[in-house]
Amino acid sequence: MIAEACDVIRKAILITGFVFVMMLVIEYINVQTKGLWSIHLLGNNWKQYIVAALLGIIPGCLGAFTAVSLFSHRLISFGAIVTAMIATSGDEAFVMFAMFPKKALFLTAVIFGISIIAGYVTDRIPFPEKFLSRFSESNFPLHEEEQCKCFRRDRFWTNIIKPSGYRVALMILILSLIIATATGIIAENAELWLKITLILTIAFSLFIVISVPEHFLKEHLWNHIVKRHMPKIFVWTVGTLLVIHFLLYFIDVQSWVTDNMLIMLLLAILIGIIPESGPHLIFVTLFMEGMIPFSILLASSISQDGHGSLPLLAESKRGFLYVKSVNMVVALVVGLIGYIMKL
């Protein structure tokens, strides 16, 4: 039992490490491209849907938060915010790309298409103007700040020679991941191209940690990613892996799940109501273990949006329920079609 528990913890550490690297890179790109999304979207619904879907499929919460910001300023329609929330899978997207990257990429492409169609159909539904006006010019906490000059050549060597404690800790973590990947301690069965891609991505994250200014390092990387996201992802990953491992040991869970796929589909959709990253990991892990089909993971991904919808919930519970209701209907329809087609 102790050996199995240690193996679960090792897997959780590896998954969390890769998730950290991906989140770090996304955070860096998000800050560097600040203002890219402030484009003129009014009068072109299809452009709105495409931009909203692109924001949604960005792993993590930042893309969804940006979509909420655009909606709050009436730059995109209600259908477009539905598109963004259907497309997003929150922090779970990082975990899926770490655990099964090819299938995660396919899932992302499918959700991207579904979200655009759902947004278009939603805008054909006549919602009252009073409801939409509640979101106009709202002030949401969306990581808005002055543009960060994240690379300064004159500070590069200083950051290496005289690094802060935060920088040292992050550099040690990333160097450990590079060594573990290169020596085969982790991802030992991965194809060569995938290993090279992983090493290059991790190396780029090391460059980010070395080159960014102290403010970005502390506020974005340490306080936002390490302190806020990593503990939750690690705890949920460990908890989910342990629960499933011991359930499989004591109970024939696979047979029960196989005999009750419709119940699992409904559970996946209902759990998606929770505006938090973590619960969706149950279905991610079940899919990885081959216990649920792709259709249930797809329905779960459509229904949930991590904590991307929290700004909507903070401003209007009714607005949050409207978006969630549409998400759940789409998830149910898509999930049932996938179930019938045995996907």
Residue pairs with C-beta under 8 A, 6 or more apart in sequence:
4 245
5 242
8 238
8 241
8 242
8 245
9 238
11 237
11 241
12 234
12 237
12 238
12 241
13 234
14 180
14 186
15 95
15 98
15 99
15 233
15 237
16 230
16 233
16 234
16 237
17 173
17 176
17 177
18 94
18 98
18 177
18 198
19 91
19 94
19 95
19 98
19 230
19 233
20 173
20 225
20 226
20 230
21 174
21 177
21 201
21 202
21 205
22 59
22 94
22 97
22 98
22 201
23 59
23 60
23 91
23 94
23 225
23 229
24 205
24 208
24 209
24 221
24 225
25 201
25 204
25 205
25 208
26 58
26 59
26 60
26 62
27 60
27 62
27 220
27 221
27 224
27 225
28 150
28 208
28 212
28 220
30 58
30 62
30 143
31 147
31 148
31 150
31 216
31 220
32 148
32 150
34 147
34 148
35 147
37 51
37 55
37 66
37 70
39 51
41 47
41 48
41 51
41 70
41 75
41 76
41 80
42 74
42 75
45 77
45 79
45 80
45 120
45 123
46 120
48 76
48 77
48 79
48 80
48 83
48 119
49 79
49 80
49 83
49 115
49 116
49 119
49 120
50 116
51 70
51 76
51 80
52 67
52 70
52 76
52 80
52 81
52 83
52 84
52 87
52 115
52 119
53 83
53 84
53 87
53 112
53 115
53 116
53 119
54 63
54 112
55 63
55 64
55 66
55 67
55 84
55 87
55 88
56 63
56 64
56 67
56 83
56 84
56 85
56 86
56 87
56 88
56 111
56 112
56 115
56 305
56 308
57 63
57 87
57 88
57 93
57 108
57 111
57 112
58 88
59 89
59 91
59 93
59 94
59 97
60 90
60 91
60 93
60 94
60 229
60 306
61 88
61 90
61 91
61 277
61 306
61 307
61 308
62 143
63 84
63 88
63 308
64 84
64 85
64 88
64 90
64 305
64 306
64 308
64 309
65 140
65 142
65 143
65 308
65 311
66 142
67 76
67 80
67 81
67 84
67 85
67 308
68 81
68 84
68 140
68 142
68 308
68 309
68 311
68 312
69 140
69 142
69 144
70 76
70 80
71 77
71 78
71 80
71 81
71 135
72 135
72 136
72 137
72 138
72 140
72 311
72 315
73 136
73 137
74 132
74 135
74 136
74 137
77 119
77 123
78 122
78 123
78 127
78 132
78 322
79 118
79 119
79 120
79 121
79 122
79 123
80 119
80 123
81 312
81 323
82 115
82 118
82 119
82 122
82 323
82 326
82 327
83 115
83 116
83 118
83 119
83 122
84 115
84 308
85 305
85 308
85 309
85 323
85 327
86 111
86 114
86 115
86 118
86 119
86 302
86 305
86 326
86 327
86 330
87 111
87 112
87 115
88 305
88 306
88 308
89 96
89 111
89 280
89 301
89 304
89 305
89 306
90 277
90 280
90 304
90 305
90 306
90 307
90 308
91 229
91 232
91 233
91 277
91 278
91 306
92 277
92 280
92 281
92 284
92 301
92 304
92 306
93 104
93 108
94 233
95 233
95 237
95 281
95 284
96 103
96 104
96 107
96 284
97 104
97 105
99 284
99 288
100 287
100 288
101 194
103 294
107 294
107 297
107 298
107 301
110 298
111 298
111 301
111 302
114 302
114 330
114 334
115 302
118 326
118 330
122 326
127 322
131 318
131 319
131 322
134 315
134 316
134 319
135 312
135 315
135 316
135 319
138 315
140 311
140 314
140 315
141 311
142 311
143 224
148 212
148 213
148 215
148 216
149 213
150 208
150 211
150 212
150 213
150 216
151 211
151 212
152 211
152 213
155 211
155 213
156 210
156 211
159 167
159 210
159 211
160 210
163 171
164 214
164 217
164 218
166 214
166 217
166 218
166 221
166 222
167 209
167 210
167 217
170 209
170 217
170 221
170 222
170 226
171 206
171 209
171 210
174 202
174 205
174 206
174 209
175 206
177 186
177 202
178 199
178 202
178 203
178 206
179 185
180 186
181 187
181 195
181 198
181 199
181 202
182 195
182 199
187 194
187 195
187 198
190 198
208 221
209 217
209 221
212 220
212 221
229 277
232 277
232 278
233 277
233 278
236 277
236 278
236 279
236 281
237 281
240 281
240 282
240 285
241 285
244 253
244 282
244 285
244 286
244 289
247 253
248 254
248 289
253 291
254 291
257 264
257 286
257 291
257 292
258 291
261 292
261 293
261 296
261 339
262 339
264 286
264 292
264 296
265 295
265 296
265 299
265 332
265 335
265 336
265 339
268 283
268 296
268 297
268 299
268 300
268 303
268 331
268 335
269 299
269 300
269 303
269 328
269 331
269 332
269 335
270 303
270 328
271 279
271 280
271 282
271 283
271 300
271 303
271 304
272 280
272 300
272 302
272 303
272 304
272 305
272 324
272 327
272 328
272 331
273 303
273 304
273 324
273 328
274 304
275 305
275 306
275 307
275 308
275 309
275 310
275 313
275 320
276 306
276 307
277 306
277 307
279 304
280 300
280 301
280 304
280 306
283 292
283 296
283 297
283 300
284 297
286 292
286 296
287 293
287 294
287 296
287 297
293 338
293 339
293 342
293 343
294 338
294 343
295 334
295 335
295 337
295 338
295 339
295 341
295 343
296 335
296 338
296 339
298 334
298 335
298 338
298 343
299 331
299 332
299 334
299 335
299 338
300 331
302 327
302 330
302 331
302 334
302 335
303 324
303 327
303 328
303 331
305 327
309 320
309 323
309 324
312 319
312 320
312 323
313 320
